Amino acid sequence: MEVKVIARSRQFQEQLEALLDRVETGGSRLSFEDTREMARLYRICSARLAVQRSRARDPEAIRYLNAL
């Protein structure tokens, strides 16, 4: 079960990173739906960061999520 959760978390992180890259490069504007999805993914990743910080299990994951 935990493997699925980790894989799903990683998928959320990659999706958020891809949307952020689109915005940061300035090549395209996000649609309303993409902006909404980015907000949803941000909340998920922020919650994951809070869990990682409270457990302090994986410093590399904490650094990555914090940078994201």
PyMOL Python script that loads the backbone (N, CA, C, O; Angstrom):
from pymol import cmd

cmd.read_pdbstr("""\
ATOM      1  N   MET A   1       0.828  -1.197   0.000  1.00  0.00           N
ATOM      2  CA  MET A   1       0.000   0.000   0.000  1.00  0.00           C
ATOM      3  C   MET A   1       0.869   1.256   0.000  1.00  0.00           C
ATOM      4  O   MET A   1       0.603   2.191  -0.755  1.00  0.00           O
ATOM      5  N   GLU A   2       1.900   1.285   0.837  1.00  0.00           N
ATOM      6  CA  GLU A   2       2.753   2.473   0.933  1.00  0.00           C
ATOM      7  C   GLU A   2       3.466   2.755  -0.383  1.00  0.00           C
ATOM      8  O   GLU A   2       3.704   3.917  -0.716  1.00  0.00           O
ATOM      9  N   VAL A   3       3.807   1.725  -1.130  1.00  0.00           N
ATOM     10  CA  VAL A   3       4.470   1.908  -2.425  1.00  0.00           C
ATOM     11  C   VAL A   3       3.555   2.661  -3.383  1.00  0.00           C
ATOM     12  O   VAL A   3       4.013   3.530  -4.124  1.00  0.00           O
ATOM     13  N   LYS A   4       2.266   2.333  -3.372  1.00  0.00           N
ATOM     14  CA  LYS A   4       1.306   3.034  -4.226  1.00  0.00           C
ATOM     15  C   LYS A   4       1.190   4.502  -3.829  1.00  0.00           C
ATOM     16  O   LYS A   4       1.099   5.379  -4.689  1.00  0.00           O
ATOM     17  N   VAL A   5       1.193   4.763  -2.538  1.00  0.00           N
ATOM     18  CA  VAL A   5       1.088   6.140  -2.044  1.00  0.00           C
ATOM     19  C   VAL A   5       2.314   6.943  -2.469  1.00  0.00           C
ATOM     20  O   VAL A   5       2.187   8.085  -2.912  1.00  0.00           O
ATOM     21  N   ILE A   6       3.487   6.357  -2.337  1.00  0.00           N
ATOM     22  CA  ILE A   6       4.720   7.031  -2.738  1.00  0.00           C
ATOM     23  C   ILE A   6       4.725   7.287  -4.236  1.00  0.00           C
ATOM     24  O   ILE A   6       5.090   8.377  -4.678  1.00  0.00           O
ATOM     25  N   ALA A   7       4.323   6.296  -5.018  1.00  0.00           N
ATOM     26  CA  ALA A   7       4.281   6.469  -6.473  1.00  0.00           C
ATOM     27  C   ALA A   7       3.288   7.553  -6.861  1.00  0.00           C
ATOM     28  O   ALA A   7       3.564   8.361  -7.748  1.00  0.00           O
ATOM     29  N   ARG A   8       2.150   7.575  -6.212  1.00  0.00           N
ATOM     30  CA  ARG A   8       1.130   8.586  -6.510  1.00  0.00           C
ATOM     31  C   ARG A   8       1.629   9.984  -6.112  1.00  0.00           C
ATOM     32  O   ARG A   8       1.409  10.958  -6.832  1.00  0.00           O
ATOM     33  N   SER A   9       2.300  10.069  -4.961  1.00  0.00           N
ATOM     34  CA  SER A   9       2.858  11.351  -4.526  1.00  0.00           C
ATOM     35  C   SER A   9       3.875  11.850  -5.534  1.00  0.00           C
ATOM     36  O   SER A   9       3.900  13.033  -5.873  1.00  0.00           O
ATOM     37  N   ARG A  10       4.710  10.946  -6.010  1.00  0.00           N
ATOM     38  CA  ARG A  10       5.726  11.320  -7.001  1.00  0.00           C
ATOM     39  C   ARG A  10       5.053  11.807  -8.287  1.00  0.00           C
ATOM     40  O   ARG A  10       5.517  12.759  -8.914  1.00  0.00           O
ATOM     41  N   GLN A  11       3.976  11.160  -8.669  1.00  0.00           N
ATOM     42  CA  GLN A  11       3.240  11.566  -9.869  1.00  0.00           C
ATOM     43  C   GLN A  11       2.691  12.987  -9.695  1.00  0.00           C
ATOM     44  O   GLN A  11       2.782  13.806 -10.610  1.00  0.00           O
ATOM     45  N   PHE A  12       2.122  13.277  -8.521  1.00  0.00           N
ATOM     46  CA  PHE A  12       1.612  14.623  -8.252  1.00  0.00           C
ATOM     47  C   PHE A  12       2.739  15.648  -8.336  1.00  0.00           C
ATOM     48  O   PHE A  12       2.571  16.722  -8.914  1.00  0.00           O
ATOM     49  N   GLN A  13       3.880  15.309  -7.757  1.00  0.00           N
ATOM     50  CA  GLN A  13       5.023  16.215  -7.769  1.00  0.00           C
ATOM     51  C   GLN A  13       5.491  16.491  -9.193  1.00  0.00           C
ATOM     52  O   GLN A  13       5.789  17.634  -9.541  1.00  0.00           O
ATOM     53  N   GLU A  14       5.554  15.459 -10.004  1.00  0.00           N
ATOM     54  CA  GLU A  14       5.995  15.624 -11.395  1.00  0.00           C
ATOM     55  C   GLU A  14       5.003  16.459 -12.192  1.00  0.00           C
ATOM     56  O   GLU A  14       5.404  17.272 -13.024  1.00  0.00           O
ATOM     57  N   GLN A  15       3.720  16.265 -11.948  1.00  0.00           N
ATOM     58  CA  GLN A  15       2.706  17.055 -12.646  1.00  0.00           C
ATOM     59  C   GLN A  15       2.811  18.531 -12.255  1.00  0.00           C
ATOM     60  O   GLN A  15       2.739  19.412 -13.111  1.00  0.00           O
ATOM     61  N   LEU A  16       2.979  18.789 -10.971  1.00  0.00           N
ATOM     62  CA  LEU A  16       3.126  20.168 -10.509  1.00  0.00           C
ATOM     63  C   LEU A  16       4.382  20.788 -11.098  1.00  0.00           C
ATOM     64  O   LEU A  16       4.359  21.932 -11.552  1.00  0.00           O
ATOM     65  N   GLU A  17       5.460  20.051 -11.093  1.00  0.00           N
ATOM     66  CA  GLU A  17       6.712  20.554 -11.648  1.00  0.00           C
ATOM     67  C   GLU A  17       6.561  20.898 -13.134  1.00  0.00           C
ATOM     68  O   GLU A  17       7.085  21.914 -13.588  1.00  0.00           O
ATOM     69  N   ALA A  18       5.858  20.069 -13.881  1.00  0.00           N
ATOM     70  CA  ALA A  18       5.647  20.329 -15.304  1.00  0.00           C
ATOM     71  C   ALA A  18       4.830  21.604 -15.524  1.00  0.00           C
ATOM     72  O   ALA A  18       5.152  22.401 -16.405  1.00  0.00           O
ATOM     73  N   LEU A  19       3.782  21.800 -14.734  1.00  0.00           N
ATOM     74  CA  LEU A  19       2.983  23.016 -14.860  1.00  0.00           C
ATOM     75  C   LEU A  19       3.794  24.251 -14.485  1.00  0.00           C
ATOM     76  O   LEU A  19       3.704  25.284 -15.148  1.00  0.00           O
ATOM     77  N   LEU A  20       4.584  24.141 -13.423  1.00  0.00           N
ATOM     78  CA  LEU A  20       5.426  25.268 -13.018  1.00  0.00           C
ATOM     79  C   LEU A  20       6.462  25.596 -14.090  1.00  0.00           C
ATOM     80  O   LEU A  20       6.742  26.767 -14.348  1.00  0.00           O
ATOM     81  N   ASP A  21       7.028  24.571 -14.710  1.00  0.00           N
ATOM     82  CA  ASP A  21       7.992  24.796 -15.787  1.00  0.00           C
ATOM     83  C   ASP A  21       7.353  25.548 -16.948  1.00  0.00           C
ATOM     84  O   ASP A  21       7.973  26.435 -17.533  1.00  0.00           O
ATOM     85  N   ARG A  22       6.113  25.194 -17.280  1.00  0.00           N
ATOM     86  CA  ARG A  22       5.408  25.894 -18.366  1.00  0.00           C
ATOM     87  C   ARG A  22       5.253  27.370 -18.054  1.00  0.00           C
ATOM     88  O   ARG A  22       5.444  28.220 -18.923  1.00  0.00           O
ATOM     89  N   VAL A  23       4.907  27.670 -16.817  1.00  0.00           N
ATOM     90  CA  VAL A  23       4.701  29.065 -16.417  1.00  0.00           C
ATOM     91  C   VAL A  23       6.029  29.816 -16.378  1.00  0.00           C
ATOM     92  O   VAL A  23       6.125  30.946 -16.855  1.00  0.00           O
ATOM     93  N   GLU A  24       7.043  29.187 -15.812  1.00  0.00           N
ATOM     94  CA  GLU A  24       8.330  29.858 -15.634  1.00  0.00           C
ATOM     95  C   GLU A  24       9.045  30.130 -16.945  1.00  0.00           C
ATOM     96  O   GLU A  24       9.764  31.123 -17.052  1.00  0.00           O
ATOM     97  N   THR A  25       8.869  29.278 -17.942  1.00  0.00           N
ATOM     98  CA  THR A  25       9.524  29.506 -19.224  1.00  0.00           C
ATOM     99  C   THR A  25       8.838  30.610 -20.009  1.00  0.00           C
ATOM    100  O   THR A  25       9.430  31.198 -20.914  1.00  0.00           O
ATOM    101  N   GLY A  26       7.597  30.889 -19.663  1.00  0.00           N
ATOM    102  CA  GLY A  26       6.873  31.956 -20.331  1.00  0.00           C
ATOM    103  C   GLY A  26       6.405  31.595 -21.732  1.00  0.00           C
ATOM    104  O   GLY A  26       5.881  32.445 -22.452  1.00  0.00           O
ATOM    105  N   GLY A  27       6.587  30.363 -22.115  1.00  0.00           N
ATOM    106  CA  GLY A  27       6.207  29.932 -23.452  1.00  0.00           C
ATOM    107  C   GLY A  27       4.713  29.837 -23.664  1.00  0.00           C
ATOM    108  O   GLY A  27       4.224  29.984 -24.784  1.00  0.00           O
ATOM    109  N   SER A  28       3.990  29.590 -22.583  1.00  0.00           N
ATOM    110  CA  SER A  28       2.541  29.491 -22.735  1.00  0.00           C
ATOM    111  C   SER A  28       1.857  29.899 -21.439  1.00  0.00           C
ATOM    112  O   SER A  28       2.432  29.822 -20.353  1.00  0.00           O
ATOM    113  N   ARG A  29       0.628  30.328 -21.586  1.00  0.00           N
ATOM    114  CA  ARG A  29      -0.168  30.689 -20.422  1.00  0.00           C
ATOM    115  C   ARG A  29      -1.005  29.482 -20.039  1.00  0.00           C
ATOM    116  O   ARG A  29      -1.370  28.664 -20.884  1.00  0.00           O
ATOM    117  N   LEU A  30      -1.299  29.389 -18.769  1.00  0.00           N
ATOM    118  CA  LEU A  30      -2.118  28.285 -18.299  1.00  0.00           C
ATOM    119  C   LEU A  30      -3.592  28.617 -18.476  1.00  0.00           C
ATOM    120  O   LEU A  30      -4.028  29.748 -18.262  1.00  0.00           O
ATOM    121  N   SER A  31      -4.333  27.614 -18.867  1.00  0.00           N
ATOM    122  CA  SER A  31      -5.782  27.769 -18.938  1.00  0.00           C
ATOM    123  C   SER A  31      -6.343  27.794 -17.518  1.00  0.00           C
ATOM    124  O   SER A  31      -5.629  27.538 -16.549  1.00  0.00           O
ATOM    125  N   PHE A  32      -7.617  28.104 -17.414  1.00  0.00           N
ATOM    126  CA  PHE A  32      -8.261  28.111 -16.106  1.00  0.00           C
ATOM    127  C   PHE A  32      -8.168  26.731 -15.472  1.00  0.00           C
ATOM    128  O   PHE A  32      -7.866  26.607 -14.285  1.00  0.00           O
ATOM    129  N   GLU A  33      -8.426  25.701 -16.258  1.00  0.00           N
ATOM    130  CA  GLU A  33      -8.368  24.328 -15.729  1.00  0.00           C
ATOM    131  C   GLU A  33      -6.961  23.960 -15.284  1.00  0.00           C
ATOM    132  O   GLU A  33      -6.793  23.312 -14.251  1.00  0.00           O
ATOM    133  N   ASP A  34      -5.948  24.361 -16.042  1.00  0.00           N
ATOM    134  CA  ASP A  34      -4.565  24.090 -15.653  1.00  0.00           C
ATOM    135  C   ASP A  34      -4.206  24.827 -14.365  1.00  0.00           C
ATOM    136  O   ASP A  34      -3.508  24.284 -13.509  1.00  0.00           O
ATOM    137  N   THR A  35      -4.677  26.046 -14.231  1.00  0.00           N
ATOM    138  CA  THR A  35      -4.422  26.826 -13.012  1.00  0.00           C
ATOM    139  C   THR A  35      -5.090  26.169 -11.822  1.00  0.00           C
ATOM    140  O   THR A  35      -4.516  26.087 -10.737  1.00  0.00           O
ATOM    141  N   ARG A  36      -6.283  25.714 -12.032  1.00  0.00           N
ATOM    142  CA  ARG A  36      -7.016  25.008 -10.977  1.00  0.00           C
ATOM    143  C   ARG A  36      -6.302  23.722 -10.577  1.00  0.00           C
ATOM    144  O   ARG A  36      -6.191  23.403  -9.393  1.00  0.00           O
ATOM    145  N   GLU A  37      -5.822  22.993 -11.571  1.00  0.00           N
ATOM    146  CA  GLU A  37      -5.077  21.756 -11.316  1.00  0.00           C
ATOM    147  C   GLU A  37      -3.771  22.057 -10.577  1.00  0.00           C
ATOM    148  O   GLU A  37      -3.383  21.313  -9.676  1.00  0.00           O
ATOM    149  N   MET A  38      -3.100  23.133 -10.952  1.00  0.00           N
ATOM    150  CA  MET A  38      -1.866  23.509 -10.288  1.00  0.00           C
ATOM    151  C   MET A  38      -2.130  23.812  -8.812  1.00  0.00           C
ATOM    152  O   MET A  38      -1.336  23.424  -7.955  1.00  0.00           O
ATOM    153  N   ALA A  39      -3.220  24.492  -8.508  1.00  0.00           N
ATOM    154  CA  ALA A  39      -3.570  24.786  -7.116  1.00  0.00           C
ATOM    155  C   ALA A  39      -3.847  23.497  -6.341  1.00  0.00           C
ATOM    156  O   ALA A  39      -3.433  23.359  -5.190  1.00  0.00           O
ATOM    157  N   ARG A  40      -4.541  22.564  -6.972  1.00  0.00           N
ATOM    158  CA  ARG A  40      -4.839  21.278  -6.325  1.00  0.00           C
ATOM    159  C   ARG A  40      -3.553  20.513  -6.040  1.00  0.00           C
ATOM    160  O   ARG A  40      -3.369  19.988  -4.942  1.00  0.00           O
ATOM    161  N   LEU A  41      -2.671  20.449  -7.021  1.00  0.00           N
ATOM    162  CA  LEU A  41      -1.405  19.742  -6.856  1.00  0.00           C
ATOM    163  C   LEU A  41      -0.525  20.420  -5.809  1.00  0.00           C
ATOM    164  O   LEU A  41       0.165  19.749  -5.041  1.00  0.00           O
ATOM    165  N   TYR A  42      -0.553  21.745  -5.784  1.00  0.00           N
ATOM    166  CA  TYR A  42       0.216  22.489  -4.784  1.00  0.00           C
ATOM    167  C   TYR A  42      -0.241  22.125  -3.375  1.00  0.00           C
ATOM    168  O   TYR A  42       0.582  21.904  -2.487  1.00  0.00           O
ATOM    169  N   ARG A  43      -1.550  22.065  -3.176  1.00  0.00           N
ATOM    170  CA  ARG A  43      -2.069  21.706  -1.851  1.00  0.00           C
ATOM    171  C   ARG A  43      -1.641  20.291  -1.458  1.00  0.00           C
ATOM    172  O   ARG A  43      -1.271  20.049  -0.309  1.00  0.00           O
ATOM    173  N   ILE A  44      -1.690  19.371  -2.402  1.00  0.00           N
ATOM    174  CA  ILE A  44      -1.280  17.993  -2.127  1.00  0.00           C
ATOM    175  C   ILE A  44       0.200  17.936  -1.758  1.00  0.00           C
ATOM    176  O   ILE A  44       0.577  17.293  -0.778  1.00  0.00           O
ATOM    177  N   CYS A  45       1.023  18.601  -2.538  1.00  0.00           N
ATOM    178  CA  CYS A  45       2.471  18.586  -2.290  1.00  0.00           C
ATOM    179  C   CYS A  45       2.819  19.318  -1.001  1.00  0.00           C
ATOM    180  O   CYS A  45       3.747  18.920  -0.298  1.00  0.00           O
ATOM    181  N   SER A  46       2.095  20.373  -0.684  1.00  0.00           N
ATOM    182  CA  SER A  46       2.326  21.092   0.577  1.00  0.00           C
ATOM    183  C   SER A  46       1.993  20.201   1.769  1.00  0.00           C
ATOM    184  O   SER A  46       2.712  20.196   2.768  1.00  0.00           O
ATOM    185  N   ALA A  47       0.917  19.459   1.661  1.00  0.00           N
ATOM    186  CA  ALA A  47       0.544  18.531   2.729  1.00  0.00           C
ATOM    187  C   ALA A  47       1.599  17.434   2.871  1.00  0.00           C
ATOM    188  O   ALA A  47       1.956  17.041   3.981  1.00  0.00           O
ATOM    189  N   ARG A  48       2.087  16.950   1.738  1.00  0.00           N
ATOM    190  CA  ARG A  48       3.137  15.922   1.771  1.00  0.00           C
ATOM    191  C   ARG A  48       4.405  16.472   2.431  1.00  0.00           C
ATOM    192  O   ARG A  48       5.064  15.762   3.190  1.00  0.00           O
ATOM    193  N   LEU A  49       4.744  17.711   2.151  1.00  0.00           N
ATOM    194  CA  LEU A  49       5.903  18.342   2.773  1.00  0.00           C
ATOM    195  C   LEU A  49       5.713  18.429   4.289  1.00  0.00           C
ATOM    196  O   LEU A  49       6.649  18.159   5.042  1.00  0.00           O
ATOM    197  N   ALA A  50       4.533  18.795   4.738  1.00  0.00           N
ATOM    198  CA  ALA A  50       4.261  18.878   6.176  1.00  0.00           C
ATOM    199  C   ALA A  50       4.436  17.515   6.844  1.00  0.00           C
ATOM    200  O   ALA A  50       4.987  17.420   7.941  1.00  0.00           O
ATOM    201  N   VAL A  51       3.970  16.477   6.185  1.00  0.00           N
ATOM    202  CA  VAL A  51       4.132  15.116   6.725  1.00  0.00           C
ATOM    203  C   VAL A  51       5.607  14.741   6.773  1.00  0.00           C
ATOM    204  O   VAL A  51       6.081  14.207   7.776  1.00  0.00           O
ATOM    205  N   GLN A  52       6.328  15.016   5.706  1.00  0.00           N
ATOM    206  CA  GLN A  52       7.756  14.696   5.672  1.00  0.00           C
ATOM    207  C   GLN A  52       8.507  15.444   6.768  1.00  0.00           C
ATOM    208  O   GLN A  52       9.374  14.873   7.429  1.00  0.00           O
ATOM    209  N   ARG A  53       8.180  16.705   6.961  1.00  0.00           N
ATOM    210  CA  ARG A  53       8.855  17.493   8.001  1.00  0.00           C
ATOM    211  C   ARG A  53       8.557  16.940   9.387  1.00  0.00           C
ATOM    212  O   ARG A  53       9.445  16.901  10.239  1.00  0.00           O
ATOM    213  N   SER A  54       7.336  16.518   9.622  1.00  0.00           N
ATOM    214  CA  SER A  54       6.977  16.014  10.957  1.00  0.00           C
ATOM    215  C   SER A  54       7.635  14.668  11.240  1.00  0.00           C
ATOM    216  O   SER A  54       7.941  14.359  12.392  1.00  0.00           O
ATOM    217  N   ARG A  55       7.851  13.882  10.221  1.00  0.00           N
ATOM    218  CA  ARG A  55       8.470  12.568  10.405  1.00  0.00           C
ATOM    219  C   ARG A  55       9.980  12.614  10.227  1.00  0.00           C
ATOM    220  O   ARG A  55      10.701  11.774  10.766  1.00  0.00           O
ATOM    221  N   ALA A  56      10.456  13.599   9.471  1.00  0.00           N
ATOM    222  CA  ALA A  56      11.893  13.800   9.217  1.00  0.00           C
ATOM    223  C   ALA A  56      12.583  12.518   8.778  1.00  0.00           C
ATOM    224  O   ALA A  56      13.692  12.217   9.217  1.00  0.00           O
ATOM    225  N   ARG A  57      11.921  11.769   7.911  1.00  0.00           N
ATOM    226  CA  ARG A  57      12.487  10.505   7.441  1.00  0.00           C
ATOM    227  C   ARG A  57      13.443  10.677   6.274  1.00  0.00           C
ATOM    228  O   ARG A  57      14.474  10.007   6.206  1.00  0.00           O
ATOM    229  N   ASP A  58      13.107  11.563   5.368  1.00  0.00           N
ATOM    230  CA  ASP A  58      13.867  11.657   4.124  1.00  0.00           C
ATOM    231  C   ASP A  58      14.257  13.110   3.852  1.00  0.00           C
ATOM    232  O   ASP A  58      13.474  13.863   3.272  1.00  0.00           O
ATOM    233  N   PRO A  59      15.458  13.505   4.266  1.00  0.00           N
ATOM    234  CA  PRO A  59      15.872  14.903   4.071  1.00  0.00           C
ATOM    235  C   PRO A  59      15.887  15.316   2.600  1.00  0.00           C
ATOM    236  O   PRO A  59      15.612  16.472   2.280  1.00  0.00           O
ATOM    237  N   GLU A  60      16.205  14.388   1.708  1.00  0.00           N
ATOM    238  CA  GLU A  60      16.226  14.706   0.278  1.00  0.00           C
ATOM    239  C   GLU A  60      14.812  15.024  -0.229  1.00  0.00           C
ATOM    240  O   GLU A  60      14.633  15.953  -1.016  1.00  0.00           O
ATOM    241  N   ALA A  61      13.824  14.268   0.214  1.00  0.00           N
ATOM    242  CA  ALA A  61      12.432  14.532  -0.173  1.00  0.00           C
ATOM    243  C   ALA A  61      11.982  15.882   0.365  1.00  0.00           C
ATOM    244  O   ALA A  61      11.267  16.619  -0.314  1.00  0.00           O
ATOM    245  N   ILE A  62      12.396  16.202   1.571  1.00  0.00           N
ATOM    246  CA  ILE A  62      12.033  17.491   2.169  1.00  0.00           C
ATOM    247  C   ILE A  62      12.639  18.632   1.343  1.00  0.00           C
ATOM    248  O   ILE A  62      11.960  19.617   1.050  1.00  0.00           O
ATOM    249  N   ARG A  63      13.908  18.498   0.972  1.00  0.00           N
ATOM    250  CA  ARG A  63      14.565  19.538   0.153  1.00  0.00           C
ATOM    251  C   ARG A  63      13.848  19.692  -1.190  1.00  0.00           C
ATOM    252  O   ARG A  63      13.585  20.810  -1.633  1.00  0.00           O
ATOM    253  N   TYR A  64      13.533  18.562  -1.836  1.00  0.00           N
ATOM    254  CA  TYR A  64      12.868  18.609  -3.142  1.00  0.00           C
ATOM    255  C   TYR A  64      11.503  19.293  -3.043  1.00  0.00           C
ATOM    256  O   TYR A  64      11.200  20.197  -3.821  1.00  0.00           O
ATOM    257  N   LEU A  65      10.687  18.860  -2.089  1.00  0.00           N
ATOM    258  CA  LEU A  65       9.360  19.432  -1.945  1.00  0.00           C
ATOM    259  C   LEU A  65       9.424  20.907  -1.570  1.00  0.00           C
ATOM    260  O   LEU A  65       8.613  21.707  -2.037  1.00  0.00           O
ATOM    261  N   ASN A  66      10.371  21.259  -0.743  1.00  0.00           N
ATOM    262  CA  ASN A  66      10.526  22.652  -0.364  1.00  0.00           C
ATOM    263  C   ASN A  66      10.927  23.511  -1.558  1.00  0.00           C
ATOM    264  O   ASN A  66      10.436  24.629  -1.715  1.00  0.00           O
ATOM    265  N   ALA A  67      11.805  22.997  -2.389  1.00  0.00           N
ATOM    266  CA  ALA A  67      12.226  23.728  -3.588  1.00  0.00           C
ATOM    267  C   ALA A  67      11.104  23.826  -4.610  1.00  0.00           C
ATOM    268  O   ALA A  67      10.981  24.824  -5.320  1.00  0.00           O
ATOM    269  N   LEU A  68      10.294  22.789  -4.676  1.00  0.00           N
ATOM    270  CA  LEU A  68       9.172  22.768  -5.627  1.00  0.00           C
ATOM    271  C   LEU A  68       8.181  23.843  -5.263  1.00  0.00           C
ATOM    272  O   LEU A  68       7.162  23.997  -5.936  1.00  0.00           O
TER     273      LEU A  68
END
""", "prot")
cmd.dss("prot")
cmd.show_as("cartoon", "prot")
cmd.util.cbc("prot")
cmd.orient("prot")
